């Protein structure tokens, strides 16, 4: 249950980072690169 809460928190943080990037492609690319490993690990499940 705790792991699920952590994943939800990480997902919400990513959404807020994307919203705050306000279309800055450089910042968006950094967010994707930083969080890409999270997305890949979830797909393996």
Phi and psi in radians as a Rosetta constraint file:
Dihedral C 1 N 2 CA 2 C 2 CIRCULARHARMONIC -1.132 0.35
Dihedral N 2 CA 2 C 2 N 3 CIRCULARHARMONIC -0.666 0.35
Dihedral C 2 N 3 CA 3 C 3 CIRCULARHARMONIC -1.109 0.35
Dihedral N 3 CA 3 C 3 N 4 CIRCULARHARMONIC -0.678 0.35
Dihedral C 3 N 4 CA 4 C 4 CIRCULARHARMONIC -1.112 0.35
Dihedral N 4 CA 4 C 4 N 5 CIRCULARHARMONIC -0.702 0.35
Dihedral C 4 N 5 CA 5 C 5 CIRCULARHARMONIC -1.130 0.35
Dihedral N 5 CA 5 C 5 N 6 CIRCULARHARMONIC -0.694 0.35
Dihedral C 5 N 6 CA 6 C 6 CIRCULARHARMONIC -1.096 0.35
Dihedral N 6 CA 6 C 6 N 7 CIRCULARHARMONIC -0.744 0.35
Dihedral C 6 N 7 CA 7 C 7 CIRCULARHARMONIC -1.143 0.35
Dihedral N 7 CA 7 C 7 N 8 CIRCULARHARMONIC -0.688 0.35
Dihedral C 7 N 8 CA 8 C 8 CIRCULARHARMONIC -1.113 0.35
Dihedral N 8 CA 8 C 8 N 9 CIRCULARHARMONIC -0.756 0.35
Dihedral C 8 N 9 CA 9 C 9 CIRCULARHARMONIC -1.082 0.35
Dihedral N 9 CA 9 C 9 N 10 CIRCULARHARMONIC -0.761 0.35
Dihedral C 9 N 10 CA 10 C 10 CIRCULARHARMONIC -1.098 0.35
Dihedral N 10 CA 10 C 10 N 11 CIRCULARHARMONIC -0.713 0.35
Dihedral C 10 N 11 CA 11 C 11 CIRCULARHARMONIC -1.127 0.35
Dihedral N 11 CA 11 C 11 N 12 CIRCULARHARMONIC -0.737 0.35
Dihedral C 11 N 12 CA 12 C 12 CIRCULARHARMONIC -1.157 0.35
Dihedral N 12 CA 12 C 12 N 13 CIRCULARHARMONIC -0.695 0.35
Dihedral C 12 N 13 CA 13 C 13 CIRCULARHARMONIC -1.065 0.35
Dihedral N 13 CA 13 C 13 N 14 CIRCULARHARMONIC -0.711 0.35
Dihedral C 13 N 14 CA 14 C 14 CIRCULARHARMONIC -1.120 0.35
Dihedral N 14 CA 14 C 14 N 15 CIRCULARHARMONIC -0.727 0.35
Dihedral C 14 N 15 CA 15 C 15 CIRCULARHARMONIC -1.053 0.35
Dihedral N 15 CA 15 C 15 N 16 CIRCULARHARMONIC -0.799 0.35
Dihedral C 15 N 16 CA 16 C 16 CIRCULARHARMONIC -1.118 0.35
Dihedral N 16 CA 16 C 16 N 17 CIRCULARHARMONIC -0.657 0.35
Dihedral C 16 N 17 CA 17 C 17 CIRCULARHARMONIC -1.098 0.35
Dihedral N 17 CA 17 C 17 N 18 CIRCULARHARMONIC -0.736 0.35
Dihedral C 17 N 18 CA 18 C 18 CIRCULARHARMONIC -1.138 0.35
Dihedral N 18 CA 18 C 18 N 19 CIRCULARHARMONIC -0.762 0.35
Dihedral C 18 N 19 CA 19 C 19 CIRCULARHARMONIC -1.071 0.35
Dihedral N 19 CA 19 C 19 N 20 CIRCULARHARMONIC -0.762 0.35
Dihedral C 19 N 20 CA 20 C 20 CIRCULARHARMONIC -1.243 0.35
Dihedral N 20 CA 20 C 20 N 21 CIRCULARHARMONIC -0.346 0.35
Dihedral C 20 N 21 CA 21 C 21 CIRCULARHARMONIC -1.169 0.35
Dihedral N 21 CA 21 C 21 N 22 CIRCULARHARMONIC -0.469 0.35
Dihedral C 21 N 22 CA 22 C 22 CIRCULARHARMONIC 0.894 0.35
Dihedral N 22 CA 22 C 22 N 23 CIRCULARHARMONIC 0.777 0.35
Dihedral C 22 N 23 CA 23 C 23 CIRCULARHARMONIC 1.432 0.35
Dihedral N 23 CA 23 C 23 N 24 CIRCULARHARMONIC 0.086 0.35
Dihedral C 23 N 24 CA 24 C 24 CIRCULARHARMONIC -1.254 0.35
Dihedral N 24 CA 24 C 24 N 25 CIRCULARHARMONIC 1.801 0.35
Dihedral C 24 N 25 CA 25 C 25 CIRCULARHARMONIC -1.056 0.35
Dihedral N 25 CA 25 C 25 N 26 CIRCULARHARMONIC -0.629 0.35
Dihedral C 25 N 26 CA 26 C 26 CIRCULARHARMONIC -1.096 0.35
Dihedral N 26 CA 26 C 26 N 27 CIRCULARHARMONIC -0.783 0.35
Dihedral C 26 N 27 CA 27 C 27 CIRCULARHARMONIC -1.188 0.35
Dihedral N 27 CA 27 C 27 N 28 CIRCULARHARMONIC -0.674 0.35
Dihedral C 27 N 28 CA 28 C 28 CIRCULARHARMONIC -1.100 0.35
Dihedral N 28 CA 28 C 28 N 29 CIRCULARHARMONIC -0.715 0.35
Dihedral C 28 N 29 CA 29 C 29 CIRCULARHARMONIC -1.104 0.35
Dihedral N 29 CA 29 C 29 N 30 CIRCULARHARMONIC -0.666 0.35
Dihedral C 29 N 30 CA 30 C 30 CIRCULARHARMONIC -1.131 0.35
Dihedral N 30 CA 30 C 30 N 31 CIRCULARHARMONIC -0.719 0.35
Dihedral C 30 N 31 CA 31 C 31 CIRCULARHARMONIC -1.092 0.35
Dihedral N 31 CA 31 C 31 N 32 CIRCULARHARMONIC -0.795 0.35
Dihedral C 31 N 32 CA 32 C 32 CIRCULARHARMONIC -1.103 0.35
Dihedral N 32 CA 32 C 32 N 33 CIRCULARHARMONIC -0.771 0.35
Dihedral C 32 N 33 CA 33 C 33 CIRCULARHARMONIC -1.103 0.35
Dihedral N 33 CA 33 C 33 N 34 CIRCULARHARMONIC -0.772 0.35
Dihedral C 33 N 34 CA 34 C 34 CIRCULARHARMONIC -1.136 0.35
Dihedral N 34 CA 34 C 34 N 35 CIRCULARHARMONIC -0.705 0.35
Dihedral C 34 N 35 CA 35 C 35 CIRCULARHARMONIC -1.692 0.35
Dihedral N 35 CA 35 C 35 N 36 CIRCULARHARMONIC -0.028 0.35
Dihedral C 35 N 36 CA 36 C 36 CIRCULARHARMONIC -1.065 0.35
Dihedral N 36 CA 36 C 36 N 37 CIRCULARHARMONIC -0.645 0.35
Dihedral C 36 N 37 CA 37 C 37 CIRCULARHARMONIC -1.186 0.35
Dihedral N 37 CA 37 C 37 N 38 CIRCULARHARMONIC -0.532 0.35
Dihedral C 37 N 38 CA 38 C 38 CIRCULARHARMONIC -1.156 0.35
Dihedral N 38 CA 38 C 38 N 39 CIRCULARHARMONIC -0.808 0.35
Dihedral C 38 N 39 CA 39 C 39 CIRCULARHARMONIC -1.106 0.35
Dihedral N 39 CA 39 C 39 N 40 CIRCULARHARMONIC -0.728 0.35
Dihedral C 39 N 40 CA 40 C 40 CIRCULARHARMONIC -1.128 0.35
Dihedral N 40 CA 40 C 40 N 41 CIRCULARHARMONIC -0.685 0.35
Dihedral C 40 N 41 CA 41 C 41 CIRCULARHARMONIC -1.210 0.35
Dihedral N 41 CA 41 C 41 N 42 CIRCULARHARMONIC -0.552 0.35
Dihedral C 41 N 42 CA 42 C 42 CIRCULARHARMONIC -1.259 0.35
Dihedral N 42 CA 42 C 42 N 43 CIRCULARHARMONIC -0.563 0.35
Dihedral C 42 N 43 CA 43 C 43 CIRCULARHARMONIC -1.188 0.35
Dihedral N 43 CA 43 C 43 N 44 CIRCULARHARMONIC -0.480 0.35
Dihedral C 43 N 44 CA 44 C 44 CIRCULARHARMONIC -1.253 0.35
Dihedral N 44 CA 44 C 44 N 45 CIRCULARHARMONIC -0.299 0.35
